[in-house]
Amino acid sequence: MRTSFRKLLIVAAILALALAFGACKSTTKDVKAPEPPPAQEVEPAVPATVDQPKDFVQEEPTTEVLPDDAEELNRMAQEKGWIRDAFYEYDSSTLTDQAREALQASASWLKGYPQYGLIVEGHCDERGTEQYNMALGERRAYAAKEYLVSLGIDAARVQTQSFGEERPFDSGTTEAAYAKNRRAHLVLTR
């Protein structure tokens, strides 16, 4: 009987183990591995700013709306210094340093606005004959045009015209008034 008792014990042990495993399986929940957190978007690295040398000039683009009216456009261009007249010495068509500076500023602006043309008007004070002043006005206008062309402005964009003494800026008869009238006056055109 011992053998039967042993068999019975073995069967009982197997059943106990089977029940234990079955009981464990039914009470144990399947545990899933935790899901990784959703990927976070990484912002691209912002490039480091570069310090510009002190002599570096960065021009801001003009955001102003330019007027369609030619007279208003020319008034604004003169007022803001985009286009500047070149002034001459008495009885001269040679550009002074100040005249070159004025024309350089004008050329810089014109390069950014190729849709505009330019008329360079030559003017004189009232001294001298009318015929002489017309010729001197033409030489002044031409000198200004040639300098603008040397600065990179297309010659086809620039016309010249002499008014001699016909259109003075200042009708006075003082040296200060005469100085205002000896000029190459720049007029924007479309």
C-alpha positions as CSV (number, residue, x, y, z in Angstrom):
1,M,0.0,0.0,0.0
2,R,2.8,2.2,0.3
3,T,3.2,2.4,-3.4
4,S,-0.4,3.5,-3.8
5,F,-0.1,5.9,-1.0
6,R,3.0,7.4,-2.7
7,K,1.2,7.6,-5.9
8,L,-1.7,9.3,-4.2
9,L,0.7,11.8,-2.7
10,I,2.4,12.5,-6.0
11,V,-1.0,13.0,-7.7
12,A,-2.1,15.2,-4.9
13,A,1.1,17.2,-5.1
14,I,0.7,17.6,-8.9
15,L,-2.9,18.7,-8.5
16,A,-1.9,21.1,-5.8
17,L,0.8,22.6,-8.0
18,A,-1.6,22.7,-10.9
19,L,-4.2,24.5,-8.8
20,A,-1.6,26.8,-7.5
21,F,-0.4,27.7,-10.9
22,G,-3.9,27.9,-12.2
23,A,-4.9,30.1,-9.3
24,C,-1.9,32.3,-9.8
25,K,-2.6,32.6,-13.5
26,S,-6.2,33.6,-12.9
27,T,-5.4,36.2,-10.3
28,T,-2.3,37.6,-12.0
29,K,-2.8,40.3,-14.5
30,D,-0.8,40.5,-17.6
31,V,1.6,43.3,-17.0
32,K,2.7,45.1,-20.1
33,A,5.9,47.0,-20.4
34,P,5.3,50.7,-19.8
35,E,5.0,52.7,-23.0
36,P,7.6,55.3,-23.6
37,P,6.4,58.9,-23.2
38,P,5.5,60.6,-26.5
39,A,8.4,62.1,-28.3
40,Q,8.7,65.8,-27.6
41,E,9.5,68.1,-30.5
42,V,12.9,69.6,-30.2
43,E,13.2,73.1,-31.4
44,P,16.0,73.7,-33.9
45,A,19.1,75.3,-32.4
46,V,19.1,79.1,-32.9
47,P,22.3,80.2,-34.6
48,A,24.4,82.4,-32.4
49,T,24.4,86.0,-33.4
50,V,27.5,87.4,-34.9
51,D,28.7,90.7,-33.7
52,Q,29.3,92.9,-36.8
53,P,32.5,95.1,-36.9
54,K,31.9,98.7,-35.8
55,D,32.4,99.9,-39.4
56,F,29.8,97.5,-40.8
57,V,26.7,99.3,-42.1
58,Q,23.5,97.3,-42.5
59,E,20.9,99.3,-44.2
60,E,17.4,98.5,-43.3
61,P,15.1,98.0,-46.2
62,T,12.8,100.9,-46.8
63,T,9.3,100.0,-45.7
64,E,7.8,103.3,-46.7
65,V,5.3,103.4,-49.5
66,L,6.6,105.7,-52.2
67,P,4.0,108.0,-53.7
68,D,2.8,107.6,-57.3
69,D,2.7,111.3,-57.8
70,A,6.0,112.5,-59.2
71,E,6.0,115.9,-57.5
72,E,5.3,114.3,-54.1
73,L,7.9,111.6,-54.7
74,N,10.6,114.2,-55.5
75,R,9.6,116.3,-52.5
76,M,9.9,113.2,-50.2
77,A,13.2,112.2,-51.8
78,Q,14.7,115.6,-51.3
79,E,13.3,115.9,-47.8
80,K,14.7,112.6,-46.7
81,G,18.0,113.1,-48.4
82,W,17.6,110.1,-50.8
83,I,18.3,112.4,-53.7
84,R,20.6,115.4,-53.2
85,D,21.5,118.4,-55.4
86,A,25.1,119.1,-56.3
87,F,26.2,122.7,-55.8
88,Y,29.0,124.4,-57.7
89,E,31.4,127.3,-57.3
90,Y,31.0,130.5,-59.2
91,D,31.5,130.1,-63.0
92,S,32.5,126.4,-62.6
93,S,31.2,123.0,-63.6
94,T,33.8,121.1,-61.6
95,L,32.4,118.9,-58.8
96,T,33.4,119.9,-55.3
97,D,33.9,117.3,-52.6
98,Q,30.5,118.2,-51.2
99,A,28.9,117.8,-54.6
100,R,30.5,114.3,-55.0
101,E,29.1,113.3,-51.5
102,A,25.6,114.5,-52.5
103,L,25.8,112.5,-55.7
104,Q,27.2,109.4,-54.0
105,A,24.2,109.4,-51.6
106,S,21.8,109.8,-54.6
107,A,23.5,107.0,-56.5
108,S,23.2,104.7,-53.5
109,W,19.5,105.3,-53.3
110,L,19.0,105.0,-57.1
111,K,20.8,101.6,-57.1
112,G,18.1,100.3,-54.8
113,Y,15.3,101.6,-57.0
114,P,16.1,100.8,-60.7
115,Q,12.5,101.5,-61.7
116,Y,13.2,105.3,-61.5
117,G,15.0,107.4,-64.0
118,L,16.6,110.8,-63.4
119,I,16.7,114.2,-65.0
120,V,19.7,116.2,-64.0
121,E,18.9,119.9,-64.4
122,G,21.8,122.4,-64.7
123,H,21.1,125.8,-63.0
124,C,23.1,129.0,-62.7
125,D,22.8,132.3,-60.9
126,E,21.8,135.4,-62.8
127,R,25.3,136.7,-63.4
128,G,26.5,136.2,-67.0
129,T,24.6,136.3,-70.3
130,E,21.6,134.1,-70.8
131,Q,23.4,132.1,-73.5
132,Y,26.5,131.6,-71.4
133,N,24.4,130.4,-68.4
134,M,22.5,127.9,-70.6
135,A,25.9,126.4,-71.7
136,L,27.2,126.5,-68.1
137,G,24.0,124.8,-66.9
138,E,24.5,122.1,-69.5
139,R,28.1,121.5,-68.4
140,R,27.0,121.3,-64.8
141,A,24.2,118.8,-65.5
142,Y,26.6,116.7,-67.7
143,A,29.3,116.6,-65.0
144,A,26.8,115.4,-62.4
145,K,25.5,112.7,-64.9
146,E,29.0,111.5,-65.7
147,Y,29.8,111.2,-62.0
148,L,26.6,109.2,-61.3
149,V,27.4,106.9,-64.2
150,S,30.9,106.4,-62.8
151,L,29.2,105.3,-59.6
152,G,27.3,102.5,-61.4
153,I,24.1,104.2,-62.5
154,D,23.1,103.2,-66.0
155,A,23.6,106.1,-68.4
156,A,20.3,105.3,-70.1
157,R,18.5,106.1,-66.8
158,V,19.9,109.7,-66.6
159,Q,19.0,112.6,-68.8
160,T,20.3,116.2,-68.7
161,Q,18.7,119.5,-69.2
162,S,19.9,123.1,-68.7
163,F,17.8,125.9,-67.4
164,G,20.6,128.4,-67.1
165,E,19.3,131.2,-64.9
166,E,15.6,130.7,-65.7
167,R,14.6,128.8,-62.6
168,P,16.4,130.2,-59.5
169,F,15.8,128.6,-56.1
170,D,16.4,131.9,-54.5
171,S,15.5,135.2,-56.3
172,G,17.8,137.2,-54.0
173,T,20.9,139.0,-55.3
174,T,23.2,138.1,-52.4
175,E,26.1,135.7,-52.6
176,A,24.1,133.3,-50.4
177,A,21.2,133.4,-52.9
178,Y,23.6,133.0,-55.8
179,A,25.2,129.9,-54.2
180,K,21.8,128.2,-53.9
181,N,21.2,128.7,-57.6
182,R,24.5,127.2,-58.9
183,R,23.5,123.6,-58.8
184,A,22.7,120.3,-60.6
185,H,19.1,119.6,-59.4
186,L,18.1,115.9,-59.5
187,V,14.5,115.1,-60.5
188,L,13.2,111.5,-60.3
189,T,11.1,110.1,-63.2
190,R,9.2,106.9,-63.8
